[in-house]
Amino acid sequence: MKSFRPKDGSGEPPAPGRNGERDFHGEKPSNQTHASSTDPDARLYKKSPGSAAKLCHMGHVVMENRNGLVVAAEMTPATGTAEREAAVAMVEELAAGQHMTMGADKAYDTADFVAEMRRLGVTPHVSQHTNGRRSAIDGRTTRHPGYAISVRVRKRIEEVFGWIKTVGGLRKTRHRGTALVGWVFTLAAAAYNVVRIPKLLAAAV
């Protein structure tokens, strides 16, 4: 965060020394006015209201529900729409004319995302966001038994992210730039599959 400096060159520099303190008082940092001097691709982002904003990149994966394996991974700058945009890009490549379903949490329950999935011939098994607004998912989707299964199983994607952060070492990146961080992220996702496949084979015997 010490590298997140005003783009116009103003702001107090860090104090002298190897890890000098920096006074942020009086500043209102945002991605429009500030940028990291060490990783310009990083963006200030917070996952939920009330949580601390951090400089980060955003990693995305698509998991197939039957075995919990990662079938697509992508790294993007951290923005409020990055999750849905990355999902559309990855699913578009995976679908390739075949019918499939797409399970996702309430953050994907938007009219634009649901419409894009249907345009691609993909059934959007998205958790309904009904708190104070109308869901983009209606009875055409929720009445099928497969919807409830997808909504339940899709939570296993957190196991992928948990493994990548802890075992894969990406809770805190050691590299700079979306391209390089994305390469490491994809490698970690592939390693997750390599670890999981022997367990699936053993269970099938």
DAUR-V381507 format. One record per residue. SS is DSSP state (@ for helix, = for strand, . for the rest). OMEGA is omega as a letter, one per 30 degrees, with the letter a starting at -180 (* if undefined). Layout:
ss: {SS | SS}
omega: {OMEGA | OMEGA}
//
This chain:
ss: {. | . | . | = | = | = | . | . | . | . | . | . | . | . | . | . | . | . | . | . | . | . | . | . | . | . | . | . | . | . | . | . | . | = | = | = | . | . | . | . | . | . | = | = | = | . | . | . | . | . | . | . | . | = | = | = | = | = | = | = | = | = | = | . | . | . | . | . | . | = | = | = | = | = | = | = | = | . | . | . | . | @ | @ | @ | @ | @ | @ | @ | @ | @ | @ | @ | @ | @ | @ | . | . | . | . | = | = | = | = | = | . | @ | @ | @ | . | . | @ | @ | @ | @ | @ | @ | @ | @ | @ | . | . | = | = | = | = | = | . | . | . | . | . | . | . | . | . | . | . | . | @ | @ | @ | @ | . | . | @ | @ | @ | @ | @ | @ | @ | @ | @ | @ | @ | @ | @ | @ | @ | @ | @ | @ | @ | @ | @ | @ | . | . | . | . | . | . | . | . | . | . | . | @ | @ | @ | @ | @ | @ | @ | @ | @ | @ | @ | @ | @ | @ | @ | @ | @ | @ | @ | @ | @ | @ | @ | @ | @ | @ | @ | .}
omega: {l | a | a | a | l | a | a | l | l | l | a | l | l | l | l | l | a | a | a | l | l | a | a | a | l | l | l | a | l | a | l | a | a | l | l | l | a | l | a | l | a | a | l | a | l | a | a | l | l | l | a | l | a | l | a | l | a | l | a | l | l | a | l | a | a | a | l | l | l | a | l | l | a | l | a | l | a | l | a | a | a | a | a | l | l | l | l | a | a | a | l | l | a | a | l | l | l | a | l | l | a | l | a | a | a | a | a | a | l | a | a | a | a | l | l | l | a | l | l | a | a | l | a | l | a | l | a | l | a | a | l | l | a | l | l | l | a | a | l | a | a | a | a | l | a | l | a | l | a | a | l | a | a | l | a | l | l | l | l | a | l | l | a | a | a | a | a | l | a | l | l | a | l | a | a | l | a | a | a | l | l | l | l | l | l | l | l | l | l | l | l | l | a | l | a | a | l | l | l | l | l | l | a | a | *}
//
